[in-house]
Structures are given as structure tokens and as C-alpha cells.
Amino acid sequence: MIVALAVVVTAFVGAVGYQSVSSSAASADGAVPDGVTVFDDEIPAVANLDPDLLKALRRAATDAADDGVEFRVNSGWRSPEYQNQLRREAVSKHGSEDEAARWVATADTSLHVSGEAIDIGPVDATAWLSEHGADYGLCQIYRNEPWHYELRPEAVDRGCPPMYADPTHDPRMQQ
């Protein structure tokens, strides 16, 4: 019985150790562990964001918190390697490069790779940003991605630009 308990404890410790190593290795490429906010500077997906985007996000998140809304980072900065991995997974999931392009850009065109885009959740946070984001220059860019926001400083005075249906309609995504 003691041996069986030791085996179970060893397996558990090994699994937990593997998970934390995997999480840290993955987050170096831009993968985001659960529960990350725009204030978590130790997470590369946050720390490597464009400073002006991050500043606007933090101002918005602070004001949203006053309304009981918390911003969670689902994705931020991504390494080119991680972006390519996500693209391969999207091709596999959606069945073609053309269909995958509606959801995941290439490493050459993704604004996540340059740190100029962020995916925010949960739904109450995206709803809050949909209503108030322009006040901070934060705009939803794609109609099919209510979580994807980019900085558009001119939106503070003029409102957000019209959304593209999806990334395939965005001229910046053309190679």
C-alpha cells in the first residue's frame, strides 16, 4: 500500500512538474495561461505588446473594473513560430488555407506577431470594449472576431473604422 501511494504521489508530482514546464515554455512563444490580465508583465504575450496598445488596454481595464468587468488576455503577442503553429492547426481544423485565413493570419502578416493586436475575453469584457473601446482608441477590427482588438488612436475623436468581415478582407493580411 505504501509503495502504491508513493507511485501515485510520484506520478502526480511528475505530471504537475511537466505541466508547469510546458506552460512556461509555451508562454515564451506567446501562449497564454488561464487567468492572465493586461497587468501581468511577466507573461511574454502581455510584456511584448506595443507599449501604446498596452497603455490604452490598462486604462480601459481599470475603468472597466469600476463597472465590475475584468479583462482576460486570451492571446496577445505571439512569436512567429507560435503563429505558424496556430496557422497549421487552423488549416487542419478548417480543411484549407483559404478557410483558415478567415481566422488565423500567417506569421508574416499577423499583428499578434508584431504585438499590435490582442484577443480579450470573457464576453462581458468584449461587450464593454464594444461599447467603450473607441474612447481609448481600442477597436474591434473583424466582424467575425469580437475578441480581437487593435489600437486606433484616431478613434478617440472619430470613432472606430468600419470592420472587415474577416481577415481575408483586410488588405494588411495580403502577402
C-alpha positions in Angstrom: 0.0 0.0 0.0 2.8 2.4 0.8 4.5 1.6 -2.5 1.3 2.2 -4.4 0.8 5.6 -2.6 4.4 6.5 -3.4 3.8 5.6 -7.1 0.7 7.8 -7.2 2.4 10.7 -5.5 5.4 10.4 -7.8 3.1 10.3 -10.9 1.2 13.4 -9.6 4.3 15.4 -8.9 5.7 14.4 -12.3 2.5 15.5 -14.1 2.4 18.8 -12.3 6.1 19.4 -12.9 5.6 18.6 -16.6 2.6 20.9 -16.8 4.4 23.9 -15.3 7.4 23.3 -17.6 5.1 23.0 -20.6 3.3 26.2 -19.6 6.4 28.2 -19.2 7.9 27.0 -22.4 4.7 27.7 -24.3 4.2 31.1 -22.8 7.7 32.2 -24.0 6.2 31.8 -27.5 3.1 33.8 -26.6 0.7 31.1 -25.4 -1.3 32.5 -22.6 -2.1 30.5 -19.4 -5.6 30.9 -18.0 -6.3 33.9 -15.9 -3.8 36.4 -17.4 -4.8 40.1 -17.3 -3.3 43.1 -19.2 -1.4 43.8 -15.9 0.7 40.6 -16.0 4.0 41.9 -17.2 5.8 38.6 -16.5 3.8 36.9 -19.4 5.5 37.5 -22.7 2.1 37.7 -24.5 1.5 40.9 -22.5 5.0 42.2 -22.0 5.8 42.2 -25.7 2.7 44.1 -26.7 3.1 47.5 -28.3 3.6 50.0 -25.4 0.8 52.3 -26.6 -1.6 49.4 -27.1 -0.8 48.1 -23.6 -1.2 51.6 -22.0 -4.7 52.0 -23.7 -5.7 48.5 -22.6 -4.7 49.1 -19.0 -6.6 52.4 -18.9 -9.7 50.7 -20.3 -9.3 47.7 -18.0 -9.0 49.9 -14.9 -12.2 51.8 -15.9 -14.0 48.5 -16.8 -13.1 47.2 -13.4 -15.1 50.1 -11.9 -18.1 48.5 -13.8 -17.3 45.1 -12.4 -15.8 43.8 -15.7 -12.4 42.1 -15.8 -10.3 41.9 -19.0 -8.6 38.5 -19.5 -6.0 38.1 -22.2 -6.7 35.1 -24.5 -3.9 36.0 -26.8 -1.5 38.9 -27.3 2.0 39.0 -28.7 3.0 35.7 -30.4 6.3 34.5 -31.7 6.4 33.7 -35.5 6.9 30.0 -34.6 3.8 30.0 -32.4 1.8 31.9 -35.1 2.8 29.3 -37.7 1.7 26.5 -35.3 -1.7 28.2 -34.9 -2.0 28.6 -38.6 -1.2 24.9 -39.2 -3.8 23.9 -36.6 -6.4 26.2 -38.3 -5.7 24.6 -41.7 -6.2 21.2 -40.1 -9.4 22.3 -38.3 -10.9 24.2 -41.2 -9.7 22.0 -44.1 -7.9 24.5 -46.3 -5.6 27.5 -46.3 -8.4 29.8 -47.6 -10.8 28.9 -44.8 -8.1 29.0 -42.1 -7.2 32.5 -43.3 -10.6 33.7 -42.1 -9.4 33.0 -38.5 -5.6 32.9 -38.3 -3.1 35.1 -40.2 0.3 33.9 -41.3 3.4 34.9 -39.2 4.3 37.4 -41.9 1.0 39.3 -41.7 -0.2 38.7 -38.1 -0.4 41.8 -36.0 -0.1 39.5 -33.0 3.5 38.8 -34.0 4.3 42.5 -34.1 2.5 43.0 -30.7 -0.2 45.2 -32.2 -3.2 43.0 -31.5 -4.8 41.4 -28.6 -7.7 38.9 -28.0 -9.7 39.8 -25.0 -12.3 37.8 -23.0 -14.7 36.9 -21.5 -17.9 38.0 -23.2 -18.6 40.8 -20.7 -15.2 42.3 -21.4 -15.7 42.3 -25.2 -19.2 43.7 -24.7 -17.7 46.5 -22.6 -15.0 47.2 -25.2 -17.5 47.2 -27.9 -19.4 50.0 -26.2 -16.4 51.9 -24.7 -13.3 50.9 -26.6 -13.2 53.8 -29.0 -12.8 56.1 -26.0 -9.4 54.5 -25.5 -8.6 54.0 -29.2 -9.3 50.3 -29.0 -11.3 48.9 -31.9 -12.7 45.6 -33.0 -11.3 45.1 -36.4 -13.1 41.9 -37.7 -16.8 41.3 -37.5 -16.2 37.5 -37.1 -13.7 38.1 -34.2 -15.4 40.1 -31.4 -12.4 39.4 -29.1 -9.7 40.9 -31.5 -8.8 44.5 -30.7 -6.2 46.8 -32.1 -5.1 50.4 -31.3 -6.6 53.1 -33.5 -5.7 56.4 -31.7 -7.9 58.4 -34.1 -10.9 56.5 -32.8 -10.9 58.6 -29.7 -12.1 61.6 -31.8 -13.7 59.9 -34.8 -14.9 56.5 -33.6 -13.6 53.1 -34.8 -13.3 52.5 -38.5 -15.8 50.1 -40.2 -15.0 46.5 -39.5 -13.8 44.0 -42.1 -16.0 40.9 -42.4 -12.9 38.7 -41.5 -9.1 38.9 -42.0 -9.4 37.8 -45.7 -11.0 41.3 -46.4 -8.2 43.2 -44.7 -5.6 44.5 -47.1 -2.9 44.2 -44.5 -3.3 40.4 -44.5 -2.5 40.1 -48.2 1.0 38.8 -48.8 
